[in-house]
Amino acid sequence: MVKHTRRRLKLWAAGFVVWLAVMVGLLLLMGADQTVAVLANIDAKWLLAAVGSFVAANVVYGLNWNMLIRFLGMRPPLREVFRAMMIGFFIDDVLPTITPGGEFMMGYVLHKKSRAPLPKCLASVVAVMISWFVGFIVLAAAVLATVIALGEITWGFAIPLAVLLAAFSVILIVVVYLTVDVAACERVVSGLAVRLLGFFSRIFRKKRIDEKKTRVRVCSLIRSFHCSIEPFIHRKRVMALSFATMTLHHLLNSLAFWFMVLAFNVWLPVEMALLIIVMTVLVSLISLMPGGLGPFEIVSISLLSLTAGLVPGTIIGGVFRLMQYWSIVFGGGLLALETSLEEVTLAKTKAGYR
């Protein structure tokens, strides 16, 4: 696992160099003097507000997850909750969007570090994932309704956005359905597990997996998981609080973008800044690119350039992604590497006692 994590970090370090080179190259082509002038006039107060709002958004996410974990009767140290969260974010950002690898890694790392039952850890992650979807849909619907009511976008622009949001809502319905219907979850998840394990065994030239045993193990885990998540189904107040908290998480993330725009002395109505973030998230999810890398920049910079101009729009989009994406990739990646090294050291220590 250590070698795999190191390889991932090296790959994304190279990716960061390429991304940075592309951004710098674009700015130099647009004009070095204008780029320097924009960077020289940064308002430090708004920049700090953007960083603070981004950090607060992630703290809210972690505290919400911790609340759901404690509801299931587990009491892991808060630092382990945040460690598992950051590692999960790292995995999420280096895998194609929509894939649930980061969420499952959150549950697994929490299980390994706190010795809490794996089914309960996964149940808490599914609950927070559902809350994330609900929170985003609530915020996106409110933003879309606001800009339409204010006449800031036309129906021709609003309808495609509404269709994307509806598609996003379908994903939420599927997740909830699989969470509630055990039989359907067993069929879908066990089938996916067999295909994925078979795929990886061929890539790494491992011995062929036993499909029957794999399905039995996965179905057993799913039944345990369902027993763990059932309390959430019957405690509507807990889930309502989680939905509200995750809506706040999305709002803080979006406000971080607005503060970043203001830091470069560009005026943009707050509802339009929130709309840009909603659009970039929707397009990024559909693109299937890891962390929305590429589509996120294209959409955000294009929309910002309409108001701020091409050079300020490119700089704002680039600086925001440094904070919102690359800080998570390297911060979470280093934590993943540290955790892997700790596991290896522990395994060697146990082997030495035998």
N, C-alpha and C positions, 0 to 999 in steps of 0.2 A: 504493500500500500504506500510505503514511503517513496519508492521509486516512481510509482504512478503519480503521486501528488507532486513530486519534484518535476516530473516530465510535464504535467499540466501547467505548473507555474512557469517553467521555461517557455512553453508554447505560448502562453498568454503574455509573457514579458516580450517575446518577439512580436506578438500581435499588437501590443501597446506601442512598440517602437514604430511599426508600420502605420498604425492609426495616427500617432503624433506627427510622423513625417508627412502624411497626407494633409493633415490639418495645417501644419506650418507651411507646406508647399502651396496650398490654396491661398493662405493669407499673403505670402510673398508675391504670388501672381497678381493678387488684387491691389497690392501696394504696401510696401514695408512702412512708409511714413505714416499712412493712415492707421495701420495696425498698432504702431508705437503710440500714436496719439490717443487711440481708444484705450489702450492698456494703461496709459499714464493718468487717465482721468477716472480711475475706478474709485467708487465711494466705499471706503472700508467698512462703514457702519452697515450698509445693506449687504455687503459680502459676508460679514459675520452673521447677519440675520439669516442669510441663506444657509450657511453652514449649520447654524443653531437649529433652524427648522428641520433640516435634513436629519441631524442627529436625533432631535426630538421625535421625528417620525419613526425612526428605528427603535428608540427606547419604548415608545408606545406599543409597537409591534411585540417587542420582547415581553413587556409587562402584561399584555393581553394574553400571550401564550402562557406565561407563568400562571395567570389567573385560571385558565382552563386546565392546566396541569394540576394545580392545587385542588380544583373541583373534583378531580378523579382520585384524590387522596394521596397524591405523591408530593413530596417536599424536597425536591432537589435544590442545591445551592443556586442562587440567582445567577452567579457568574457562569455556571455550567449551562444554564438556559440560554444566556446570551452567546456563549461560545458555540453551542449547537446551532443557534440561529444564524450566526455569521458564517459558519461552515456550510450550512444549507444554502445561504444566499450565494456563496462562492460557487457551489455545484450548480445552482440554478442559472448563474450567469455564464457558465462555460458549456452548458448543454442547450440544445434547441429549446426555444420557448414552448410552453404548454406541457413539456415532459415533466413528470412529477419527481424527478431524481433528487432535487434539492430538498423537497419536503420529506421524502423518505429518509434522506441522510440526516435531517434534523432529528427525527425520531430515533434513528439508530445511534447517533452520537450521544444523545441524551440518555438512552438506555445503557450504553457502554460506560459513560462517565458517572452516572448516578446510580446504576444498578436497579433502576426502576423497570417494571415489566415492559417488554417490548410492545405488546398489544395496546397497553395504556398509552405509551409514548406515541405510537402511531395514531391512536384515536384522538389525542390532543392536537396532533399536527393536522389531521383531516378537519377537525373543528375550526382550527385557525385558518386553514386554507379556504373553507367555505365562507368564513367571515370576511376574508380578504376579497373574495369575489363579490359578496353582497355589498361590502363597503364601497368597492369601486363602482359597481352598477348604480348605487344610490347617488354617489357624487357625480358620476358622469351624466345621469339623467337630470339631476338638478342643474348642472352647468349648461347642458344642452337646452333645457327649458328656459333658462335665464337669457341666454344669448338670442334665442328665437323671439322671446317676449320683448327684448330690447331692440329687436330689428338689426342686430349686428351681423347676422348671417342670413342668407336666403334659404328657402325651402329646398332648392336644388342642391345646396351644400349640406343641409341638415338631414335630408332623407338617407343618403349613403351612410352618414354617421349613425343614424338610428338603426339601420340594417346591421351595421357592424356591432352595435351594442346589443341588438337582439341575438345575434350569433354568439356573442360573449355570454349572454344570459342562458343560452341553450347548454353551454358547457357546464354552467352552475347546476342546471337541472339534472344533467347526466351524473355529475358528482354526487348530488344529494340522493338521486335514485339508487346509485350503486351503494351508497352508505346505508340506506334503509333496507333495500332488498338483498338479503344475504345470498340467495340462490343465484341471482343475476351477477352479483359481485364475484362469487366463486367461479362462475363460467368465464367471465371477462378477464378477471385478474389472473387466474391460473393459466388461461390460454396465453395471455401476454407474457407471463413469467416463463413459461416453457419456450416460447419463441425467442425471448430475449436471452435466456441462458443458453439455448441452442446456438444462437448467433454468436455470443461471446466465446463459447467453447470452440466453435470453428475458427474464429479469429485468432485466439490464443493457443489453438491446437491442443486443447485439453481433451480428456476422454469424454465420450458422448454421455449426456445426462440421461438419467432414467426418468422418462416423462411421467410415468404413473406415480412414482414416489414423489416427484416434484409437485404434481397436482395435489396429492394427499397432504403434503406439508403446507403448501400454500393455503389450501382450504381450511386446514386446522388453525392456521394463523388468522385467517379471515373470520372464522367463528369466534375466536378469542377476542379479536379486534371489535367485532360487532357487540359482544357483551360489554366491552369497555366503553364503546361510544353510545350505547343505549341511554345512559343517564342524561346525555345532552339532549336527546330527542324529547325527553319528558320535562326538561327544565328550560322553559321558553325564556324566562327572565335572564338566565345566564347567557343564553345565545343572543338575546336582544342586546344585552350590554356589550357582548363581544362584537356584534355587528356595528354598534355605535362607535366603539373604540377603533375598529378598523376603518370606519369612515373618517374618523379624525386622523388616522395614520395617512390615508390618501390625501386628505386636505393639507396636512403639514408638508408632505412631499411636493405637492403642487405649489404651495406657497413658497417653498424653497426656490422653485423655478422663477416665480414672480419676483422674489427678492433679488435673485441673480440678475434679472433683467434691469431692475432699478439700480443695481450696483454699477451698471455701465451707463447710467444717466439716460436711459431710454424709457419713455412713458408708454405703458401698455395697461389697459384696464385689467383688473384682477380676474374678471370672468373670462377674458380672452386668453390670459396666461394659463388658466386652468383648462380651457378648451384645447390649447396646444398640447398640454400634457396628456389629456384624455385621448386625443387623436394619435399621439406618438405611441402610447401604450397599446391601443387597439391595433395599429399597423404593425408594431413590433411583434405582438402575439401571433398575428396572421403570417408574418414573414418566416417564422420558425428559426430565425437567426439567433445564435446565442446572445442573450441579453438584449436582443433587438439591435445588435451592433450593425450599423450601416443604415437601415431604415429609420431608426430613431433620429440619427443625425440629419438625414436627408429631409425628413418631415419637419423637425423642429427648426432647422436652419432656414429652410425654404419659407416657412410661415413667419419666422422672426424677421427675415430680410425684407418682407413686405412693409413692415413698420419701422424697423431700426436701420435698414440698409444692409448691404451684403457683408461688409467687413464686420460691423458690430454684431450682426446676427450670427455669423460664423464663430466669432470669438465667444459670444454668450453660450451658444450651443456646445462648443468645445469645452469651456471651463465647467459648465454644468455637468457634462458627461464625465469629466475628470473626477468630480465629487460624487456623482450619483452612481457611476458604474465602476470606474477603475479603482477607486478607493475600496470598494467592496471586494472586487476580484483579488487585489493584493492583500488586503486585511484579512479576509476570510481564508484566502489561500495559505497565508502564513500560519494561521490558527489550525488549519487542516494538517499542515506539515508538522506543527508542534504536537498535535494530538496523535498523529501517526507515529512519531518518534517515541512518544510516551508509551504507546501500546507495544512497540517493539521492545523497549527497555523493560517493561513489565513482564513480557513474555520470556525474555532472556533471564530475568531475575527468578521467575518461577521455575524455569528449566534448571537453573543452578541449584535450587533447593532440593530437586528430586534426586 
